[in-house]
Amino acid sequence: MENDDTTVRYRHDFGGIVDLEAKYLETSTKLLGASFVLVDDFLQVIDLLKKLSNELPVSDRGQLPIPLLDFVRYQFAMAVLMCLRGHASSSLTFARGMLEACGHACVLAEDPRLIDLWQQNSVNEKPDKRYREAFKTSRLFPAADADRKRLGELYALFSLRTHPSAVVLHSHQVPADDGGFTFDYNDAKTPADVLDHFVLVIDTLLICLRALRKCWRTPTKPDSFVRWDEEFQFMRDRFGRHVRRMSDIRKQFVDDADV
């Protein structure tokens, strides 16, 4: 994201990289304005699902992979942080981890008998065949479920955008005075890039949470998550309003660039 006062943009020493990250974070936070609060709001939505899950009877709690919610939360927070620091591809690396955590949580919630298998193989360098079969990509993101099918499509997209491919390398390159290229540590080049990735990460989390909720069932207290459902719906509507606001902001930058 271009800043007039960013004199260290192409410095490769570590201090320069740290300085530039701080400038990106400050500028991105100002750019988001009121929409910045969405991050904390959605962290609290995840926390509420965990809280309600932990209040279930022991027999029900044992049927749900509750600790994986912490990993979803962590990956989401880091994806947003990388985005605001100007690292678009790194942001998607964490978003991809969020998708994997969600997929594993869905599989385990659907079949709690797999929890022991998952725990045993989590520490193995070479997971056994049963584990690989139970948690293969097609099981994490089955085509029969619309939300998880979409998560699988995003997983494939984020994998493409984060692997060291020519496309990713090109996103980090900027023309140099000698006719060659300089490697830029920050690949979110414009305010529009930051806004697009911010919306993408939160939208991905929304689909994750919707997919999780469909799997997050309890045999003895089916009404345990009514409060969460209401909060989630409220936040979905609120996010929609913020997306419209950010679209207007984005349009201003695009229009200015075209002038």
VEXVO-125521 format. One record per atom (N, C-alpha, C): residue in one letter; x, y, z. Coordinates in steps of 0.05 Angstrom, whole numbers, plus 5000, padded with zeros to 4 digits. Each point is the difference from the previous one (the first is absolute). Layout:
N
AXYZ ...
***
This chain:
259
M501749765000 M498350245000 M501850245000 E499750174980 E501850234997 E499550215022 N502150095012 N499950215020 N502250204993 D499350264999 D501950214993 D502450015019 D499449935026 D502150025020 D501549745004 T499549804984 T501349755004 T502750004985 T502050115013 T502650024987 T501649745002 V499049815015 V501549755004 V498849774984 R498450074980 R498349794986 R501749774989 Y502350064989 Y501649804987 Y502549925015 R500150085026 R502349925016 R499749715008 H502249854997 H499849715006 H501249935027 D501250205014 D500949935027 D497649965018 F500349855021 F497749925017 F498750245013 G501650195008 G498850245012 G498250154981 G500750014974 G498350124980 G497449854997 I500249745000 I497549834997 I498150055024 V501150025024 V498450055024 V498750274998 D501650204992 D498950274997 D497750014980 L500449874978 L497950004979 L497549865009 E500349785015 E497649865011 E498450185018 A501450155017 A498750185018 A498450214985 K501250104978 K498650214984 K497649884987 Y500349754989 Y497749874988 Y497749965020 L500749905024 L497949955020 L498650265008 E501450215003 E498850255007 E498250114978 T501049984975 T498450104978 T497549834995 S500449735002 S497749824995 S497850035021 T500850045025 T498150045022 T498350264995 K501450214991 K498650254994 K498149964976 L501049844980 L498449954976 L497449865007 L500149805017 L497749855008 L498050165017 G501150185016 G498350175016 G498149835018 A497550064998 A498049865017 A499949714995 S500849914977 S499849714993 S502149845015 F502050135011 F502149865015 F498849845023 V497850095012 V498849875023 V498949724993 L499749944974 L499049744992 L501849775009 V502650065002 V501949795008 V499349905028 D499950195019 D499349925027 D497349885002 D498150114985 D497349895001 D499949714992 F501549924979 F499949724992 F501749835018 L502150115012 L501449845020 L498249935023 Q498350195007 Q498149955022 Q497849804992 V499349994974 V498149804991 V501249725003 I502549974994 I501449745004 I500149945029 D500750205017 D500249965029 D497349915011 L497850114990 L497449935010 L499349714994 L500749914976 L499549724993 L501649815019 K502550085006 K501649845018 K498850005028 K499250245009 K498850025027 K497549835003 L498250024981 L497549845001 L500749704998 S502049934985 S500849724998 S501049905026 N501650165014 N501249925026 N497949985022 E497750134996 E497849995020 E498249754996 L500649854980 L498449754995 L500649795021 P498349815003 P500649775018 P502649864990 V501449875018 V502549874992 V499749814977 S497849855000 S499649804979 S499850144973 D498850234999 D499850154974 D502650134993 R501450125019 R502550134995 R502049814987 G500049755009 G501949804990 G499549934971 Q497650084989 Q499349944973 Q500950214980 L501150225011 L500750234983 L503050075002 P501350054978 P502850085000 P500450295007 I499250085025 I500050285008 I502750144997 P502249875007 P502650134998 P500750114972 L498849874979 L500650094973 L498850284995 L498150095016 L498950274997 L502250215006 D501849935019 D502250185006 D501950034976 F500349784985 F501850014977 F498750164977 V497449974997 V498550164980 V500350295007 R499750075026 R500250275009 R502850124995 Y502149845006 Y502750094996 Y500650054971 Q499349814983 Q500550034971 Q498650244988 F497550055009 F498550234991 F501450265008 A500750025026 A501350245010 A502650064985 M501649794995 M502650034986 M499550074971 A498049894987 A499450074972 A499350294997 V498450115019 V499350284999 V502550175006 L501649925019 L502450165007 L501950014977 M500549784986 M501750004977 M498950184978 C497449994996 C498850184980 C500550295007 L499650085025 L500350285008 L502950084999 R501949815001 R502850064998 R501050004972 G498249964981 G500850014972 G500949744987 H499549785014 H500949744990 H497549844990 A499350044975 A497649874989 A500349704999 S502249904988 S500349714998 S500349875027 S501450125018 S500349895027 S497449995015 S498350204994 S497350015012 S498549754992 L500249934974 L498649764990 L501249745011 T502550015007 T501249765012 T498649935026 F499550215017 F498649955025 F497049944995 A498950134980 A497249944993 A499749714991 R502049904986 R500049714992 R500149825024 G501650085020 G500149845025 G497450015015 M498650224998 M497350025012 M498149814987 L500249984973 L498349814986 L500549715008 E502649935003 E500749735008 E498949945028 A500350195018 A499049965028 A497049965000 C498650164984 C497149984998 C499249734988 G501449914979 G499449744988 G500449775019 H502250015015 H500549795020 H497950015022 A499250245009 A498050025021 A497349894991 C499350054975 C497549904989 C500049704999 V502249884990 V500249714999 V499749875027 L501450125020 L500049895027 L497350045014 A498750224994 A497350055012 A498049814988 E500349934975 E498249814986 E500449715010 D502549945006 D500749735008 D501950015024 P499050035024 P501850035024 P501749755005 R499449784987 R501749765003 R502850054989 L500250204983 L502650064987 L501950175018 I498950105022 I501650185017 I502549865010 D499849755009 D502449855010 D502049974977 L499049934976 L501849964977 L501450264994 W498650225001 W501150264994 W502250085020 Q499449955026 Q501950075021 Q502649834998 Q499649744994 Q502349824999 Q501850074977 N498850084977 N501650044976 N501050294998 S499150185017 S500850274999 S503050035007 V501149815014 V502850025008 V501849814984 N498849864980 N501649824984 N501150144975 E502549954994 E501250114976 E498749894975 K499249755002 K498749874977 K497449885010 P497850164998 P497449905009 P499249744985 D498649825014 D499349754988 D497950034979 K499549784985 K498250004978 K497250085008 R499149905023 R497250065009 R499750305004 Y502050135011 Y499950295005 Y499950154973 R501849934982 R500150134974 R497349974985 E498849775003 E497449964986 E497850165014 A500050015026 A497950145015 A500050304996 F502550114996 F500350294998 F501150094973 K499449854980 K500950094973 K498350244992 T500950154980 T498850254993 T497049964992 S499449794987 S497249954991 S498249955024 R501149915023 R498449975024 R499750275015 L502250155000 L499850275013 L498150184986 F500049984973 F498350194984 F498349844981 P498049855010 P498349844982 P498350164981 A499849914976 A498450144980 A497050005006 A499149815016 A497249985006 A499050235018 D501850135014 D499350225018 D500850264986 A498250184995 A500650244984 A502150185013 D499850045027 D501950175014 D502849874999 R500249755006 R502649875001 R501149964972 K498349974980 K501050004973 K501350264993 R498750225008 R501250274996 R502650035015 L500149905024 L502550015015 L502349854986 G499249774987 G502049854985 G501050164976 E498250154987 E500850174977 E501950225010 L499450125023 L501750205011 L502749885008 Y499949765011 Y502549865008 Y501949974975 A498849924978 A501649964976 A501150274990 L498350215001 L500850274992 L502350105018 F499749985026 F502050105018 F502649844998 S499849754994 S502449844996 S501550104975 L498650064979 L501250114976 L501350275005 R498750165017 R500950285005 R502250015021 T500649785013 T502050015022 T502549834994 H499849814981 H502349844993 H502050184984 P502649935000 P502050164986 P499849974970 S497750094989 S499649984971 S500950264987 A499950004973 A500750234985 A498150235005 V497449935005 V498050205005 V500650155026 V500649845021 V500750125026 V502550174998 L502049894987 L502550154997 L499550274986 H498449994979 H499450254985 H498750215018 S498349915019 S498650195017 S501950155019 H502449895003 H502050135017 H502050164985 Q499850004973 Q502050144984 Q499050284992 V501950195001 V499550274991 V502250084981 P499450164980 P502150084981 P502250165013 A502549954993 A502350155011 A501050194979 D501650195009 D501150214981 D501749894979 D501349765005 D501849894980 D498649824980 G497350005001 G498549844981 G499349735010 G501149925023 G499449745012 G497750035020 F500149835020 F498050005020 F501250005028 T498650125019 T500749995028 T497949845014 F500949835019 F498149845016 F498950175022 D497350025001 D498650155020 D498849825021 Y500750045025 Y499049825021 Y497050035004 N498950224992 N497150045003 N498749984973 D498249814997 D498749954974 D497150115000 A499150145020 A497550154999 A500750284991 K499950054974 K501250244989 K498250255003 T497449965003 T498250235000 T498049985023 P498750225007 P497849985020 P497849804992 A499549984973 A498049814991 A500949715006 D502649954997 D501049735007 D499449935029 V500550195018 V499649955029 V497049955005 L498350174989 L497149985004 L499049734989 D500949924976 D499149754988 D500849765017 H502450005010 H500949775016 H498750005027 F499550235012 F498650025025 F497249884998 V498650084979 V497249894996 V500149704994 L502049924984 L500249714993 L500549835025 V501750095018 V500649845024 V497649985018 I498650225004 I497649995017 I497849844987 D499650034974 D498049844986 D500649705002 T502649934998 T500849725003 T499349905028 L500550175020 L499349925027 L497049955003 L498450184988 L497149975001 L499149724990 I501249924977 I499249744989 I501049785018 C502450035012 C501049805019 C498149975024 L499250225011 L498249995023 L497349884993 R499050064976 R497449894992 R500349704996 A502349914989 A500449714997 A500349865026 L501550135019 L500449885026 L497449975015 R498350214998 R497549995015 R498249774991 K500049944974 K498449784991 K500949735011 C502649985006 C501249755011 C499950005031 W499750245011 W500350035029 W497449945014 R499449745002 R497549915012 R500549865026 T498050005017 T500249865026 T497549835004 P500449765009 P497749815002 P498050075022 T501050115023 T498250045022 T498950295003 K501550194988 K499150285002 K500150144972 P498249934983 P500050104973 P499650304998 D498950135021 D499550285000 D502250175013 S502349875004 S502150145015 S501250234985 F499850014974 F501450204984 F498150204987 V497650035011 V498150204989 V501150285002 R501250055023 R501250275005 R502250054979 W501649804995 W502250044980 W498950044972 D497949854993 D498750044974 D499150284996 E498850125021 E499050274998 E502350204997 E502149965016 E502450174998 E501349984973 F500249764990 F501349964974 F498450144978 Q497349975000 Q498450134980 Q500250315001 F500150105025 F500450295004 F502650094987 M502249855005 M502650074990 M500149974969 R498749814989 R499949974971 R498750244988 D497850105011 D498650234990 D501850255002 R501350025023 R501850235005 R502350004981 F501149764995 F502349984981 F499150094972 G497649934992 G498950084974 G499950314997 R499250135022 R500050294999 R502850124998 H501949885014 H502850094999 H501249954972 V499249784988 V501149944973 V499150214980 R497550095003 R499050214982 R501650265005 R500650055025 R501550245007 R502849994989 M501349765003 M502749974990 M500150004970 S497949914987 S499950014971 S500050294990 D498650175014 D499950294993 D502850125003 I501449925022 I502750105005 I501949904978 R499849754993 R501749884980 R499550144973 K497550054993 K499450134975 K501450274998 Q500250155022 Q501350265000 Q502949974991 F501449805011 F502849964993 F500349914971 V498249824991 V500149914972 V499550234981 D498050165006 D499450244983 D502350194999 D501350055024 D502350185001 D502349904983 A500449735000 A502149884984 A499550034970 D497550014993 D499350014971 D500250294989 V500150195018 V500150284992 V502750064987 
***
